[in-house]
Amino acid sequence: MPDRIDAYLGIHTRALMLESRRAELLANNLANADTPGFKSRDIDFKSALATAAGAEELKYRVPLAPALDGNTVDSDMEMAEFSRNALDFQASLTFLQSKFRGLKAAIRGE
């Protein structure tokens, strides 16, 4: 059954597990704030999720018109990509909500 749920929700299940584990680590760090010799720990969330998703390494953008100082950032293109990413993020949240609504309806027999 867990394999079916994982397949149904996709990478979202891995993200939830990572966030849960990270919350535990951060709470542990806070609880041990006054413990001598305690070393705080954390998860590199982006890296862990990328590894789980099989993402490729970061690549450099090929600029349309690089600045004379060698800077390759095109502010307009970056803002457009940022906006697209925000929409993708919202779409993922909406997708996950829809999946859980479907599961709740199935459990209720609706």
N, C-alpha and C positions, 0 to 999 in steps of 0.2 A: 504493500500500500504506500509506504513512503516514496518509493520510486515513482509511482503514479502522480502523487502530489507534487514532487519535485519537477516532473515533466510538465505538469499542468501549470505550475507557477513560473517555471523557467529559472533564470538567474536570481529572481527576486527572493527565493528561499535562501540562497547563499548570502545575499545581502543582509537579510534579517538575522541569520545566524551570526554573521560577523559583527553586526551592530549589537546584538545581545552579548556576545563575548567581550566586545570592547567596553560595554557598559559595566560588566563585571570587573574588568581590569581597572577601569577608572575609579569605580567605587572602592576597590581594594586599595588603590593608591591613596585615595582620600582618607580611608580608614587608618592607614598607616603613615599619615602625614607627620606624626611625632615619633615614629619608631626609629631609633638610631640604626643607621646602616641600611635601611630599607631602600631598595632601588626601584623607582617607579617604572612601570612597563606600559606599553601601548601597542596597538596594531596599526600598521600603515594600511588604512582601509582601502584606499584606491589601489594600491599595489596588490593587496590580497584579493580584491574583487576582480581585478584585471587578470590575475593568475587563474582564478576560478573560471573566468569567461573565455580564457584562451586568447586574450587580447595581444596584439603585437606591440613591439617596442615603440616608444615615441619617435616621431619623425619630425624633421624641420620642414616648415612651409617653404615653398618656392615663391619668393616675392614677385609681384607684378612690376614694382618699381622700388628697388631698395634705396634707402636714404644714403647720402654721401658718407655718413659716419658708419655705415655697415649695418644699421638697424634694419631688420626685415619686417617689422610690425606695421601692418596696414590697419589703422584704427577702425576704419569703416568695415573692413572684412572681419576683423575681430569682434566688433559689436554685432554684426550679423550672425556670426557663429555663436556668440554668447546667447543671443536671442533664440536661435534655433535650439541650442542646448537646453535653455530654460523650457521651451515648448516640449522637447523630448522628455525632460524630467517630469513635467506635469502629465504628459501622456502616459509615462510609466506608472505614476501614482494612480491615475484614472484606471489604467489597465488592471492594476493590482486590486483596486477597490471592486472593479467589476468581477474579477475572478472570485473574490471572497463573497460577494453577493450571490453569485452563482452557486458556490459551495453551500452557503447558508440555505438557499432555496432548495437545493437538493436534499440537504439534511432534514429540512422541514417537510419535504414531500410536496413542494409547491410546483 
